[in-house]
Amino acid sequence: MFYNNAKKEAIELLKSTEAEYNRLGESANDYALKLFETRKSAVKAIDRVEAYINSLASSPKEFAKEISNVKLSLSEFVQAVEIEKQNASDNIKGAGMAGSGVAAGSAIAALGPTAAMAVATTFGTASTGTAIASLSGAAATNAALAWLGGGALAAGGGGMSAGSAFLAMAGPVGWAVAGVAILGGGFFAYYKNKKAAEKANEIAQEIRKDIAKLTPKLAELIRLYENTEKLKPSLNISLMVNTFPKDYLSFNEKQKKELASLVNNVKSMGELINKRVS
């Protein structure tokens, strides 16, 4: 039949393009989850640093203030962790009400609370204002879902678009959000050969655009994860707790420099935790 080969070639190209996009999405999903867990561990380490500094006699007030400012800047991330905990035993439901329609809600629900918050804290905007931070329970969950789905939490749009980054994280579920039909189910059976070839090439071209957008995002995500992992050991205070004097006035110069360096590392970690993949 006319254009039969063209149809087959176009569909095969679409399959390989879709597979490439899914591989990128799966990798991004893995790294977002790893980054989320590393960040949660880092927040706990910052808490331990704060407790240690506050336990020191004659501890410099500026150190405590700097740590307090870092923790304040992390309130949005901490809230996301709380939302994850609240929904851990009950996967997010009713997301379509708060996100970008039923399809977006379904994609978010399929992610589960941990993956959803990993996506939000990796690809979300740097701040959602008070929409999430000032809420709790179901209200906070709904606000977070709107944030994930690109809902209007603030003027100009939500925390992140329902575009390539979100779809990649959602995996195959996300295709429905994009309006891209998954191959199978006889989608192309209703098209004549020439039209089917054109349609397959059209969809493949759109997916390639998303691949071009996602590839640098994934590279940035990997760098962010690696930098966070690299910095995390510098927050270990075991040696200080066990060997340093309990009174700051008894510190020698080397010990004072090490404590100051610890505070600077906390500040650097705070910046990494708040950093989003653009």
MARFIKE-384283 format. One record per residue (C-alpha): chain; residue in one letter; x, y, z; residue number from 1. Coordinates in pm, 1 decimal. Example, Ala and Ser with C-alpha at 12.3 -4.5 7.8 and 13.67 -1.06 7.14 Angstrom:
2
+-------+------+----------+----------+----------+------+
! chain ! resn !     east !    north !       up ! resi !
+-------+------+----------+----------+----------+------+
!     A !    A !   1230.0 !   -450.0 !    780.0 !    1 !
!     A !    S !   1367.0 !   -106.0 !    714.0 !    2 !
+-------+------+----------+----------+----------+------+
***
This chain:
278
+-------+------+----------+----------+----------+------+
! chain ! resn !     east !    north !       up ! resi !
+-------+------+----------+----------+----------+------+
!     A !    M !      0.0 !      0.0 !      0.0 !    1 !
!     A !    F !    103.7 !    354.7 !    -64.3 !    2 !
!     A !    Y !    305.3 !    504.4 !    222.8 !    3 !
!     A !    N !    290.6 !    176.0 !    416.0 !    4 !
!     A !    N !    668.5 !    172.4 !    466.0 !    5 !
!     A !    A !    667.7 !    538.6 !    558.8 !    6 !
!     A !    K !    404.1 !    468.3 !    821.9 !    7 !
!     A !    K !    602.7 !    180.5 !    969.7 !    8 !
!     A !    E !    925.8 !    380.6 !    973.7 !    9 !
!     A !    A !    755.8 !    679.9 !   1133.3 !   10 !
!     A !    I !    599.3 !    464.6 !   1406.1 !   11 !
!     A !    E !    931.4 !    293.7 !   1477.6 !   12 !
!     A !    L !   1097.8 !    633.2 !   1502.8 !   13 !
!     A !    L !    826.1 !    746.3 !   1740.9 !   14 !
!     A !    K !    874.0 !    435.5 !   1953.6 !   15 !
!     A !    S !   1248.4 !    492.4 !   1984.1 !   16 !
!     A !    T !   1196.1 !    863.1 !   2058.1 !   17 !
!     A !    E !    939.9 !    782.1 !   2326.6 !   18 !
!     A !    A !   1176.3 !    522.3 !   2476.1 !   19 !
!     A !    E !   1459.0 !    776.5 !   2489.9 !   20 !
!     A !    Y !   1234.5 !   1029.7 !   2661.0 !   21 !
!     A !    N !   1118.0 !    772.0 !   2913.7 !   22 !
!     A !    R !   1477.9 !    674.5 !   2991.8 !   23 !
!     A !    L !   1562.8 !   1036.0 !   3059.7 !   24 !
!     A !    G !   1251.2 !   1071.5 !   3272.7 !   25 !
!     A !    E !   1330.8 !    762.1 !   3476.0 !   26 !
!     A !    S !   1683.5 !    885.8 !   3536.6 !   27 !
!     A !    A !   1553.1 !   1227.7 !   3640.1 !   28 !
!     A !    N !   1304.5 !   1059.2 !   3871.4 !   29 !
!     A !    D !   1579.9 !    851.6 !   4032.2 !   30 !
!     A !    Y !   1804.2 !   1151.1 !   4089.5 !   31 !
!     A !    A !   1520.0 !   1368.0 !   4221.0 !   32 !
!     A !    L !   1436.8 !   1100.7 !   4477.3 !   33 !
!     A !    K !   1803.0 !   1060.9 !   4574.2 !   34 !
!     A !    L !   1840.5 !   1437.4 !   4606.0 !   35 !
!     A !    F !   1525.7 !   1459.3 !   4819.3 !   36 !
!     A !    E !   1655.1 !   1195.6 !   5060.8 !   37 !
!     A !    T !   1999.4 !   1361.1 !   5077.2 !   38 !
!     A !    R !   1838.5 !   1695.6 !   5149.1 !   39 !
!     A !    K !   1624.6 !   1547.9 !   5426.3 !   40 !
!     A !    S !   1936.6 !   1398.5 !   5581.7 !   41 !
!     A !    A !   2114.2 !   1734.4 !   5550.4 !   42 !
!     A !    V !   1829.2 !   1915.5 !   5727.6 !   43 !
!     A !    K !   1864.8 !   1674.7 !   6020.5 !   44 !
!     A !    A !   2239.2 !   1740.4 !   6022.9 !   45 !
!     A !    I !   2172.5 !   2114.5 !   6036.7 !   46 !
!     A !    D !   1942.7 !   2055.6 !   6334.2 !   47 !
!     A !    R !   2224.8 !   1872.1 !   6510.7 !   48 !
!     A !    V !   2467.1 !   2155.7 !   6434.9 !   49 !
!     A !    E !   2221.2 !   2405.9 !   6580.0 !   50 !
!     A !    A !   2175.0 !   2198.0 !   6895.3 !   51 !
!     A !    Y !   2552.0 !   2164.8 !   6936.2 !   52 !
!     A !    I !   2619.4 !   2536.8 !   6898.2 !   53 !
!     A !    N !   2338.7 !   2620.3 !   7140.6 !   54 !
!     A !    S !   2484.2 !   2373.7 !   7392.2 !   55 !
!     A !    L !   2822.8 !   2547.3 !   7397.0 !   56 !
!     A !    A !   2885.7 !   2784.4 !   7680.4 !   57 !
!     A !    S !   2975.3 !   3134.0 !   7559.7 !   58 !
!     A !    S !   2877.4 !   3039.9 !   7203.5 !   59 !
!     A !    P !   2899.7 !   3340.6 !   6968.5 !   60 !
!     A !    K !   2551.4 !   3480.9 !   6915.5 !   61 !
!     A !    E !   2619.1 !   3545.9 !   6548.3 !   62 !
!     A !    F !   2666.1 !   3172.5 !   6488.1 !   63 !
!     A !    A !   2328.8 !   3089.1 !   6638.9 !   64 !
!     A !    K !   2167.6 !   3368.5 !   6438.1 !   65 !
!     A !    E !   2319.4 !   3251.2 !   6111.2 !   66 !
!     A !    I !   2202.0 !   2894.0 !   6169.7 !   67 !
!     A !    S !   1855.9 !   3021.7 !   6261.8 !   68 !
!     A !    N !   1839.0 !   3219.7 !   5936.8 !   69 !
!     A !    V !   1933.8 !   2911.1 !   5736.8 !   70 !
!     A !    K !   1660.8 !   2707.4 !   5904.5 !   71 !
!     A !    L !   1408.7 !   2982.0 !   5835.6 !   72 !
!     A !    S !   1503.0 !   2974.2 !   5468.0 !   73 !
!     A !    L !   1436.2 !   2599.1 !   5465.2 !   74 !
!     A !    S !   1076.7 !   2629.5 !   5587.8 !   75 !
!     A !    E !    931.8 !   2548.5 !   5246.3 !   76 !
!     A !    F !   1138.2 !   2232.9 !   5209.3 !   77 !
!     A !    V !   1053.6 !   2125.6 !   5564.3 !   78 !
!     A !    Q !    685.6 !   2178.9 !   5486.1 !   79 !
!     A !    A !    718.0 !   1958.2 !   5179.6 !   80 !
!     A !    V !    867.0 !   1685.1 !   5399.1 !   81 !
!     A !    E !    574.2 !   1720.5 !   5638.5 !   82 !
!     A !    I !    328.7 !   1686.8 !   5349.8 !   83 !
!     A !    E !    511.9 !   1372.3 !   5242.3 !   84 !
!     A !    K !    477.6 !   1227.4 !   5593.0 !   85 !
!     A !    Q !    107.6 !   1316.6 !   5616.6 !   86 !
!     A !    N !     37.2 !   1134.5 !   5291.2 !   87 !
!     A !    A !    278.3 !    843.8 !   5328.8 !   88 !
!     A !    S !      7.8 !    595.1 !   5423.7 !   89 !
!     A !    D !   -252.3 !    731.8 !   5186.4 !   90 !
!     A !    N !   -143.5 !    819.0 !   4833.3 !   91 !
!     A !    I !   -254.7 !   1163.6 !   4726.4 !   92 !
!     A !    K !   -619.8 !   1159.9 !   4627.0 !   93 !
!     A !    G !   -845.3 !   1410.7 !   4462.9 !   94 !
!     A !    A !   -546.9 !   1582.3 !   4305.9 !   95 !
!     A !    G !   -743.8 !   1692.9 !   4005.0 !   96 !
!     A !    M !   -928.3 !   1944.1 !   4218.2 !   97 !
!     A !    A !   -610.4 !   2125.4 !   4307.6 !   98 !
!     A !    G !   -388.3 !   2068.8 !   4007.1 !   99 !
!     A !    S !   -425.0 !   2138.0 !   3640.1 !  100 !
!     A !    G !   -734.3 !   1927.8 !   3579.4 !  101 !
!     A !    V !   -813.0 !   1561.9 !   3624.4 !  102 !
!     A !    A !   -533.2 !   1432.6 !   3402.2 !  103 !
!     A !    A !   -268.3 !   1627.4 !   3589.3 !  104 !
!     A !    G !   -414.6 !   1511.8 !   3918.2 !  105 !
!     A !    S !   -403.0 !   1149.5 !   3811.7 !  106 !
!     A !    A !    -38.2 !   1181.0 !   3713.1 !  107 !
!     A !    I !     49.4 !   1337.1 !   4047.4 !  108 !
!     A !    A !   -145.8 !   1073.6 !   4239.7 !  109 !
!     A !    A !     41.4 !    798.2 !   4059.1 !  110 !
!     A !    L !    372.1 !    945.0 !   4172.0 !  111 !
!     A !    G !    301.4 !    895.0 !   4541.3 !  112 !
!     A !    P !    376.8 !   1151.1 !   4813.6 !  113 !
!     A !    T !    754.7 !   1100.4 !   4831.9 !  114 !
!     A !    A !    810.3 !   1124.4 !   4457.4 !  115 !
!     A !    A !    564.4 !   1413.3 !   4432.6 !  116 !
!     A !    M !    750.8 !   1616.1 !   4692.3 !  117 !
!     A !    A !   1082.8 !   1519.3 !   4534.4 !  118 !
!     A !    V !    958.1 !   1664.9 !   4206.6 !  119 !
!     A !    A !    822.1 !   1977.1 !   4371.0 !  120 !
!     A !    T !   1138.3 !   2052.9 !   4566.8 !  121 !
!     A !    T !   1361.0 !   1981.7 !   4267.3 !  122 !
!     A !    F !   1174.9 !   2152.8 !   3983.6 !  123 !
!     A !    G !    946.7 !   2389.2 !   4174.5 !  124 !
!     A !    T !   1013.5 !   2758.6 !   4194.9 !  125 !
!     A !    A !   1234.5 !   2892.0 !   4470.4 !  126 !
!     A !    S !    935.3 !   3008.2 !   4671.0 !  127 !
!     A !    T !    561.2 !   2954.5 !   4679.2 !  128 !
!     A !    G !    510.3 !   3234.1 !   4926.2 !  129 !
!     A !    T !    285.6 !   3141.9 !   5216.4 !  130 !
!     A !    A !     52.1 !   2916.2 !   5018.8 !  131 !
!     A !    I !    214.0 !   2601.5 !   5153.3 !  132 !
!     A !    A !    425.3 !   2720.5 !   5444.5 !  133 !
!     A !    S !    131.7 !   2865.6 !   5638.0 !  134 !
!     A !    L !   -103.4 !   2571.4 !   5587.3 !  135 !
!     A !    S !   -131.4 !   2223.6 !   5729.0 !  136 !
!     A !    G !   -317.3 !   1899.2 !   5671.0 !  137 !
!     A !    A !   -548.1 !   1873.5 !   5371.0 !  138 !
!     A !    A !   -515.5 !   2242.7 !   5289.1 !  139 !
!     A !    A !   -138.6 !   2211.3 !   5263.2 !  140 !
!     A !    T !   -172.6 !   1897.7 !   5053.6 !  141 !
!     A !    N !   -408.0 !   2071.9 !   4810.5 !  142 !
!     A !    A !   -175.8 !   2370.7 !   4788.4 !  143 !
!     A !    A !    117.6 !   2140.1 !   4715.9 !  144 !
!     A !    L !    -77.4 !   1959.4 !   4447.1 !  145 !
!     A !    A !   -163.5 !   2287.0 !   4278.5 !  146 !
!     A !    W !    204.0 !   2376.6 !   4303.1 !  147 !
!     A !    L !    302.6 !   2048.6 !   4136.8 !  148 !
!     A !    G !     39.1 !   2071.2 !   3865.6 !  149 !
!     A !    G !    119.2 !   2426.6 !   3767.9 !  150 !
!     A !    G !   -190.4 !   2566.8 !   3937.3 !  151 !
!     A !    A !   -229.0 !   2937.0 !   3998.6 !  152 !
!     A !    L !    -72.8 !   2971.0 !   4343.0 !  153 !
!     A !    A !     72.7 !   3306.6 !   4248.4 !  154 !
!     A !    A !     35.3 !   3558.1 !   3973.3 !  155 !
!     A !    G !    184.2 !   3430.0 !   3653.1 !  156 !
!     A !    G !    133.4 !   3063.4 !   3725.5 !  157 !
!     A !    G !    214.7 !   2797.0 !   3977.9 !  158 !
!     A !    G !    534.8 !   2664.3 !   4119.6 !  159 !
!     A !    M !    622.3 !   2464.8 !   3808.9 !  160 !
!     A !    S !    472.6 !   2413.8 !   3467.9 !  161 !
!     A !    A !    292.2 !   2098.8 !   3365.6 !  162 !
!     A !    G !    544.9 !   2077.2 !   3084.8 !  163 !
!     A !    S !    849.4 !   1868.7 !   3006.7 !  164 !
!     A !    A !   1006.7 !   1856.0 !   3352.7 !  165 !
!     A !    F !    689.5 !   1743.9 !   3526.1 !  166 !
!     A !    L !    598.0 !   1498.3 !   3253.1 !  167 !
!     A !    A !    940.0 !   1340.0 !   3264.9 !  168 !
!     A !    M !    910.1 !   1289.7 !   3636.6 !  169 !
!     A !    A !    561.5 !   1145.9 !   3600.4 !  170 !
!     A !    G !    686.6 !    886.2 !   3354.7 !  171 !
!     A !    P !    438.5 !    714.8 !   3122.6 !  172 !
!     A !    V !    148.7 !    849.0 !   3327.5 !  173 !
!     A !    G !    246.7 !   1197.1 !   3221.9 !  174 !
!     A !    W !    178.1 !   1138.9 !   2854.3 !  175 !
!     A !    A !   -192.8 !   1186.2 !   2918.9 !  176 !
!     A !    V !   -124.1 !   1528.0 !   3066.0 !  177 !
!     A !    A !     60.1 !   1632.6 !   2753.2 !  178 !
!     A !    G !   -210.6 !   1503.7 !   2526.8 !  179 !
!     A !    V !     40.9 !   1271.6 !   2361.4 !  180 !
!     A !    A !   -109.6 !    929.7 !   2288.5 !  181 !
!     A !    I !     90.3 !    630.6 !   2403.3 !  182 !
!     A !    L !    156.7 !    391.8 !   2119.9 !  183 !
!     A !    G !    -79.4 !     98.7 !   2115.1 !  184 !
!     A !    G !   -451.2 !     70.8 !   2145.8 !  185 !
!     A !    G !   -481.8 !    107.5 !   1770.3 !  186 !
!     A !    F !   -420.7 !    481.1 !   1781.0 !  187 !
!     A !    F !   -279.0 !    489.0 !   1427.4 !  188 !
!     A !    A !   -518.8 !    229.0 !   1290.9 !  189 !
!     A !    Y !   -774.5 !    497.5 !   1214.8 !  190 !
!     A !    Y !   -533.6 !    695.0 !    999.2 !  191 !
!     A !    K !   -448.4 !    624.3 !    640.3 !  192 !
!     A !    N !    -84.2 !    544.7 !    581.8 !  193 !
!     A !    K !     25.3 !    891.8 !    476.4 !  194 !
!     A !    K !   -169.4 !   1061.9 !    756.0 !  195 !
!     A !    A !    -41.6 !    810.1 !   1011.9 !  196 !
!     A !    A !    316.9 !    875.3 !    907.0 !  197 !
!     A !    E !    265.0 !   1249.7 !    931.1 !  198 !
!     A !    K !     99.6 !   1216.3 !   1272.7 !  199 !
!     A !    A !    374.3 !    988.1 !   1409.4 !  200 !
!     A !    N !    643.9 !   1225.7 !   1285.4 !  201 !
!     A !    E !    459.4 !   1520.3 !   1436.4 !  202 !
!     A !    I !    439.5 !   1356.0 !   1778.5 !  203 !
!     A !    A !    802.6 !   1241.1 !   1759.5 !  204 !
!     A !    Q !    908.6 !   1597.0 !   1680.5 !  205 !
!     A !    E !    723.9 !   1727.0 !   1988.7 !  206 !
!     A !    I !    884.6 !   1463.2 !   2207.9 !  207 !
!     A !    R !   1228.2 !   1551.6 !   2069.9 !  208 !
!     A !    K !   1165.7 !   1910.5 !   2177.5 !  209 !
!     A !    D !   1097.7 !   1784.1 !   2528.9 !  210 !
!     A !    I !   1412.6 !   1570.5 !   2514.5 !  211 !
!     A !    A !   1612.5 !   1880.1 !   2421.6 !  212 !
!     A !    K !   1465.5 !   2061.7 !   2721.6 !  213 !
!     A !    L !   1503.9 !   1775.5 !   2966.0 !  214 !
!     A !    T !   1862.3 !   1676.2 !   2881.2 !  215 !
!     A !    P !   2028.3 !   1987.5 !   3030.2 !  216 !
!     A !    K !   1786.2 !   1976.5 !   3325.0 !  217 !
!     A !    L !   1897.9 !   1623.0 !   3403.3 !  218 !
!     A !    A !   2263.3 !   1724.2 !   3381.3 !  219 !
!     A !    E !   2196.3 !   2014.1 !   3619.3 !  220 !
!     A !    L !   2008.2 !   1782.0 !   3855.1 !  221 !
!     A !    I !   2296.4 !   1534.4 !   3864.4 !  222 !
!     A !    R !   2543.2 !   1812.9 !   3943.8 !  223 !
!     A !    L !   2316.1 !   1942.0 !   4219.8 !  224 !
!     A !    Y !   2287.4 !   1596.8 !   4373.7 !  225 !
!     A !    E !   2661.8 !   1535.5 !   4355.9 !  226 !
!     A !    N !   2744.5 !   1875.1 !   4508.8 !  227 !
!     A !    T !   2496.3 !   1816.3 !   4791.3 !  228 !
!     A !    E !   2636.0 !   1471.0 !   4860.5 !  229 !
!     A !    K !   2990.1 !   1608.7 !   4855.8 !  230 !
!     A !    L !   2909.7 !   1881.9 !   5109.9 !  231 !
!     A !    K !   2706.7 !   1667.3 !   5349.8 !  232 !
!     A !    P !   3004.0 !   1505.1 !   5533.9 !  233 !
!     A !    S !   3126.2 !   1854.1 !   5628.9 !  234 !
!     A !    L !   2823.7 !   1883.3 !   5861.5 !  235 !
!     A !    N !   2934.6 !   1588.9 !   6073.3 !  236 !
!     A !    I !   2996.8 !   1720.2 !   6426.6 !  237 !
!     A !    S !   3096.3 !   1394.6 !   6597.5 !  238 !
!     A !    L !   3461.0 !   1497.9 !   6637.5 !  239 !
!     A !    M !   3367.1 !   1839.9 !   6777.1 !  240 !
!     A !    V !   3115.0 !   1695.6 !   7021.9 !  241 !
!     A !    N !   3359.6 !   1435.7 !   7151.5 !  242 !
!     A !    T !   3687.1 !   1629.5 !   7157.1 !  243 !
!     A !    F !   3622.1 !   2005.1 !   7167.4 !  244 !
!     A !    P !   3581.2 !   2197.3 !   7496.8 !  245 !
!     A !    K !   3224.9 !   2257.8 !   7616.3 !  246 !
!     A !    D !   3297.1 !   2628.1 !   7652.4 !  247 !
!     A !    Y !   3374.0 !   2833.3 !   7341.6 !  248 !
!     A !    L !   3611.5 !   3052.4 !   7542.9 !  249 !
!     A !    S !   3833.3 !   2747.0 !   7586.0 !  250 !
!     A !    F !   3860.0 !   2685.2 !   7212.3 !  251 !
!     A !    N !   4201.8 !   2727.3 !   7055.0 !  252 !
!     A !    E !   4234.6 !   2918.2 !   6728.8 !  253 !
!     A !    K !   4218.8 !   2605.1 !   6516.3 !  254 !
!     A !    Q !   3899.3 !   2493.0 !   6685.8 !  255 !
!     A !    K !   3742.2 !   2835.9 !   6644.0 !  256 !
!     A !    K !   3821.3 !   2829.5 !   6271.8 !  257 !
!     A !    E !   3671.3 !   2483.3 !   6239.7 !  258 !
!     A !    L !   3349.4 !   2594.2 !   6408.4 !  259 !
!     A !    A !   3328.5 !   2901.5 !   6185.3 !  260 !
!     A !    S !   3384.7 !   2676.5 !   5884.0 !  261 !
!     A !    L !   3103.1 !   2450.4 !   6004.9 !  262 !
!     A !    V !   2865.4 !   2744.7 !   6016.4 !  263 !
!     A !    N !   2968.0 !   2846.7 !   5664.3 !  264 !
!     A !    N !   2908.0 !   2490.7 !   5545.6 !  265 !
!     A !    V !   2558.6 !   2502.5 !   5695.4 !  266 !
!     A !    K !   2491.2 !   2820.6 !   5500.2 !  267 !
!     A !    S !   2620.2 !   2660.5 !   5180.3 !  268 !
!     A !    M !   2404.2 !   2353.5 !   5240.0 !  269 !
!     A !    G !   2101.7 !   2574.6 !   5293.4 !  270 !
!     A !    E !   2160.2 !   2731.1 !   4953.2 !  271 !
!     A !    L !   2189.5 !   2387.6 !   4790.1 !  272 !
!     A !    I !   1871.3 !   2261.9 !   4954.3 !  273 !
!     A !    N !   1681.0 !   2563.7 !   4827.3 !  274 !
!     A !    K !   1826.2 !   2546.2 !   4478.4 !  275 !
!     A !    R !   1584.4 !   2441.6 !   4204.7 !  276 !
!     A !    V !   1660.0 !   2298.2 !   3862.4 !  277 !
!     A !    S !   1562.4 !   2568.9 !   3616.8 !  278 !
+-------+------+----------+----------+----------+------+
***
